[in-house]
Amino acid sequence: MARLLHDFNTEFDEETPGVAVLAERVADFIEKDAVVFLLIGDGPDGIAQMRYFPSLWSGELDAYLEELYVVPGLRGGGIGRTLLESAMETARAAGATRMDLNTGETDTAARALYESVGFTNREGREDGPSMLYYEREL
């Protein structure tokens, strides 16, 4: 899992603490039941990372898909879709009624995948404003 997460950040020029540190953190998060990790394939070939949060507005559980990654040479063959659908089913089974995620504007393949299963950012639609994701170091 740590290798996949490291490769993900490296591919997109994001900082990574390295595989060894990630391995420790993954183990700690699993032990604390703070994050759900899903793997696919023998390699493994892909990973999904989710967190759950209670929603003040609905009183239900929300899921946040924090990471979804498929190794580059295996993209386009349905692995990402299978992993995403598994993440949604896992969240439903945990009682979540909603899932959020974010992706880069230029990652058109990821955007197409998310939109093909019903996710929306309302871009270009008349039924509401575009939804934006902001982040900041604290």
C-alpha positions as CSV (number, residue, x, y, z in Angstrom):
1,M,0.0,0.0,0.0
2,A,2.8,2.4,0.9
3,R,4.5,1.8,-2.4
4,L,1.3,2.6,-4.4
5,L,0.7,5.8,-2.3
6,H,4.3,6.9,-2.8
7,D,4.1,6.2,-6.6
8,F,0.8,8.1,-6.8
9,N,2.3,11.3,-5.2
10,T,5.5,10.9,-7.2
11,E,3.6,10.6,-10.5
12,F,1.8,13.9,-9.8
13,D,4.8,15.7,-8.5
14,E,3.4,15.9,-4.9
15,E,5.6,15.6,-1.8
16,T,5.8,12.2,-0.2
17,P,7.6,11.2,3.0
18,G,8.8,8.0,1.4
19,V,7.7,4.4,1.4
20,A,9.1,3.5,4.9
21,V,7.3,6.4,6.6
22,L,4.1,5.7,4.6
23,A,4.2,2.0,5.6
24,E,4.3,3.0,9.3
25,R,1.5,5.5,8.9
26,V,-0.7,3.0,7.0
27,A,-0.2,0.4,9.7
28,D,-1.0,3.0,12.4
29,F,-4.2,4.2,10.6
30,I,-5.3,0.6,10.1
31,E,-4.7,-0.2,13.7
32,K,-6.7,2.9,14.8
33,D,-9.4,2.1,12.3
34,A,-9.0,5.7,11.0
35,V,-8.9,4.9,7.3
36,V,-10.2,2.2,5.0
37,F,-7.9,0.9,2.4
38,L,-9.0,-1.2,-0.6
39,L,-6.5,-3.0,-2.8
40,I,-7.1,-4.6,-6.2
41,G,-5.0,-7.1,-8.2
42,D,-2.1,-9.3,-7.4
43,G,0.5,-6.5,-7.6
44,P,-1.4,-4.9,-6.0
45,D,-2.5,-2.9,-9.1
46,G,-4.5,-0.2,-7.4
47,I,-5.6,1.3,-4.1
48,A,-8.5,3.3,-2.7
49,Q,-8.2,5.2,0.6
50,M,-11.4,6.4,2.4
51,R,-12.4,8.1,5.6
52,Y,-15.9,8.4,7.1
53,F,-17.4,11.5,8.8
54,P,-20.7,12.1,10.4
55,S,-22.7,14.8,8.6
56,L,-24.2,17.6,10.6
57,W,-26.6,18.3,7.8
58,S,-28.1,14.9,7.1
59,G,-27.3,13.1,10.4
60,E,-25.9,10.3,8.2
61,L,-22.4,9.1,7.6
62,D,-20.4,10.6,4.7
63,A,-17.5,9.0,3.0
64,Y,-14.5,10.9,1.6
65,L,-12.5,9.1,-1.1
66,E,-9.1,10.5,-0.3
67,E,-7.1,8.6,-2.9
68,L,-7.8,6.3,-5.9
69,Y,-4.8,5.1,-7.8
70,V,-4.1,2.5,-10.5
71,V,-0.6,1.8,-11.7
72,P,0.0,3.6,-15.0
73,G,0.5,0.6,-17.3
74,L,-2.8,-0.9,-16.3
75,R,-5.1,2.1,-16.7
76,G,-8.0,2.0,-19.1
77,G,-8.8,-1.6,-18.5
78,G,-11.6,-1.2,-15.9
79,I,-9.4,-1.6,-12.7
80,G,-10.1,2.0,-11.6
81,R,-13.9,1.6,-12.2
82,T,-13.9,-1.7,-10.3
83,L,-12.0,-0.1,-7.4
84,L,-14.3,2.9,-7.4
85,E,-17.4,0.8,-7.4
86,S,-15.9,-1.3,-4.6
87,A,-15.2,1.8,-2.6
88,M,-18.8,3.0,-3.0
89,E,-20.2,-0.4,-2.0
90,T,-17.9,-0.5,1.0
91,A,-19.0,3.0,2.1
92,R,-22.7,2.0,1.6
93,A,-22.1,-1.2,3.7
94,A,-20.6,1.0,6.5
95,G,-23.8,3.2,6.5
96,A,-22.5,6.1,4.4
97,T,-25.2,7.8,2.3
98,R,-22.9,10.2,0.4
99,M,-19.3,10.2,-1.0
100,D,-17.0,13.2,-1.7
101,L,-13.8,13.2,-3.7
102,N,-11.5,15.6,-5.5
103,T,-9.3,15.4,-8.5
104,G,-7.2,17.8,-10.6
105,E,-8.8,19.8,-13.3
106,T,-6.4,18.4,-15.9
107,D,-6.9,14.8,-14.9
108,T,-9.5,14.2,-17.6
109,A,-9.4,10.4,-17.3
110,A,-10.2,10.5,-13.5
111,R,-12.9,13.1,-14.1
112,A,-14.5,11.0,-16.8
113,L,-14.4,7.9,-14.5
114,Y,-16.0,9.8,-11.6
115,E,-18.6,11.4,-13.8
116,S,-19.5,8.1,-15.5
117,V,-20.6,6.7,-12.2
118,G,-22.6,9.8,-11.2
119,F,-20.2,12.2,-9.4
120,T,-20.7,15.8,-10.4
121,N,-19.0,19.1,-9.9
122,R,-21.9,20.9,-11.6
123,E,-19.4,22.4,-14.1
124,G,-21.3,24.0,-17.0
125,R,-24.7,22.9,-15.6
126,E,-27.6,25.2,-14.9
127,D,-28.8,23.5,-11.7
128,G,-26.2,25.0,-9.4
129,P,-22.8,26.6,-9.2
130,S,-19.6,24.8,-9.8
131,M,-18.2,23.1,-6.7
132,L,-14.6,23.8,-5.9
133,Y,-12.2,22.1,-3.5
134,Y,-9.8,24.3,-1.6
135,E,-6.8,23.4,0.6
136,R,-4.2,25.2,2.7
137,E,-1.3,24.3,4.9
138,L,-1.8,25.2,8.5
